[in-house]
């Protein structure tokens, strides 16, 4: 166990899910920021009930933060923006873009996965997986995965994690003091296809339109048929990947 600033970090040999480990810990602590990582994760999960393939050499970790602020969905924007910053710090010339709601793309391929869940009391848990060494082979997906190693970046797990925590702390404190607006502005500065055509897949329909940004709550703003529609949950795709593939 070590401390990184005011974060308590525990790196485990193996965990079923680092999110579950932080949830269990959050029931017994108050006010402490915690990070649990694992060298091996056997039951990782992603958004909308999807599994997360946890391959050896990659980074799997979860953050636990106690927070009573409104707009808790902002946490995923803070986390994805922090991840963008950490990767760009390793190679400022690398093509790194954000994709709503919480994806980070390197050379238009997925580098990470993220999941926000409720812990005990006022704790919220953000689970993150980053492909450092190897990317999983994803079947029937519009967005293949990539690893940092494939992009020419070699970094050790805990070195990357320590850098990420510092970046997350900066954005988290900015949010607490100034609200979501500066986070929203910077996230939009690095998002893919702003003011361009996108396809949004919802549970029961697909919409095409112009991506006009996100609102003060993080909802996607889609201009379609001459009006702005707010999208609260869904998957975004781009014109070059319009062919529909069952995920």
N, C-alpha and C positions, 0 to 999 in steps of 0.2 A: 504494500500500500504506500502511496506517496501523495503529496499535496502539490497541486499546480495552482499557485495563487490561493484562492479560497475554495478550490475544487478538490474534493477527495477522490482519488483515482485508485481503483482496485482492478488489477489485471488478472483474470482467472485463466486457468489452464483450459477449462471447458465449461460451457453453459448450454442449457437447452435454448434459452432465449435471454439475451442481456436485458431486454425490456422487463421480463418477469423478475429477474434478479433485482433490478432497481425498484420495481413495485414492492417486492418483499421488504427491501431495506427502508423504503419510504414510510412504512408503517411504524418504524421505531426511531426515526430521527426527525428533527424539526430545524428548519433554517439552513441546513447544510446542502450545498451544491455537490452532487455526486456524479461520478462517471464510472461505469463498469464496462470493461472490455473483456474479450475472451479470445484466446488463440484458436479455439475451436467452438463452433456453435452448431448445435444439432437440430434446432427447431426454429430457425429464423422465420420471420413473416414480414410481409409488406402490406401496402395499401389494399383495401377492398378484398381482404381475405386471401391475397396471393401469397405464395411462399417466397422466401428469399434463399437463394442457393449460396451457402456459406462455404467457400472453397479455402483450402489451406493457404496461408500466406497473405490472405486479405484481412481487412480490418472490420471488426464487428464490435459496436459499442452502443451504449445508451447513456443519455444524460438525464438526470433528475433535478428539476428546479422547482422551488416553492414559489408560487406566484398567484396573486389575487387579481391581477389586472384583467380588464376585459380584452376581447379580441385575442383569445389564446391561439387562434389559428395563425397569428403573426409569428408564433414560434417556428413554424415550418419555413417561413420566409427567412427568418433570422438564421436558421440552421443551413438552409440551402445557399444563402448568400455567404455565410461563413465558409462553407465548403468550397464554393467558387473562389473565395479569397485565398484559402489555403493552397489550392491547386495552382492558382495563378502566381502565388509567391514562389512556387517551385520552378515555374517556367513562364515568365511574363509574355512570351510569344505564342504560347499554346492557345489553340482555339477552344475556349471554354465558354459555354453558354448555359443559361438557366431556362428551364421549361416548366410552365405552370402544371401542377401546383408546387412540386418540390423536387423535380429532377435536375440533375447536373449532367450536361452533355460535354464530352470531349470529342472533337472531330465528328460531331453529330451522332455520337454513340453514348449509351448510358454508362456512367461511371459509378453510380451509387443508387441506393434505395433508402427510403425514409418512412417512418411511421410514428405518429403522435398518439399517445394513449394516456388515460387518466391513472394517476397513482393514488396513494392514500392522502386524505386531507386535501391540501392545496397543491400537492405535488403533481407535476406533469412530466411525462417520460417521453423522450424523443429517441427512438431507435434508429441507428444509421449503419448501413453497410457500405464499404468503399472497396472497389476492385483495385487493390494495389498491385498484386503480382499476376493474377490470372482472371480472365473474364469467363463467366459461365456461358455455355452454348445454349441460347434461348431459342426454343422451338416455337414457330407460329407467332412471331412477334414483329411489329413494325419497327422496333428499335432494338437492334443488336447491342450487346454489351461490349465494353472495352475496358482494359486495365491501364493503369498509369504506366506500368512497365512496357506495354505495347506502344504507348505514346512517347517512350523514351525517358521516363522518369522512374528512377529507382529510389525508394525511400522505405525506411523501416517503420513498422506499425506504430510503435509508441512515439517515434519522432514526429510522424504525421499527426497523431492524436494530440500531442502537446501543442503543436502549432495551431491545430483546429480549435482547441479549447481557448487559446489566447484570442483568436479571431472571433469566436462565438461570444466571449466575454465582452469584447468591445461593442459588438452590435446589440447584445442583450442589454447592456447598460445604456446605450444610446436610446433604445426603445423605452426603457423605464423612465428616462429623463425627458425625452422629447416626443415620445409616442411613435406611432407606426409610420407617419408620413416620410421621415428621412429614410427609413428602411424601404418603404415602397418605392421611393424615387431611385435609390441605388439599385434595387432589384430590377426595376424596369430598364435601367441603363445597361444591364447585362443580359436581358432576356432575348431569346431567339424570336425573330419574326414579328416584332412590334409594328403595328400599322400595316401588316401584310395579311394575306389570306391564310386561314387555318381551317382545320376540320376538328370539331369537338364531338367526341363520342360520349353520349349519356347512356344511362341504363336502357332506355326505351326508344332512343332516336339519335340521329346524327345531324349536326348542324354545320353549315359552312358560312363563313363570314370573315370580317376583318377584325383582327385582334387589336383592341383599343386600350389594353392595359388592364389594371386591376383597381378595384375601388378601395375605400378606406377599411374594408374588412377582409380584403384579399380575394374577393370574388372576381372571376374573370369577366371582362367586359367584351362582349362580342357584338359587332355591328352586323346585323343581318336583316334583310328586307326593309332597310331604311330606318331601323330602330336599334337601340342598344338593349341587349339581353344580358342579364347577370347569370353567370354559371357558378353554382356553388360546389359541384363535384362532377368530375368527368375526366376524360383523357384527351389530350391535345395531340394532333398530328399535323403534318405540313404537306403542301401540295405535291412534293416529289414522292410522298409516301401515301398517296390517297387510296391505293388499292387496299381493300378491307381484308384483313387477315383475322381469323378467329384466334383470340388470345387464350 
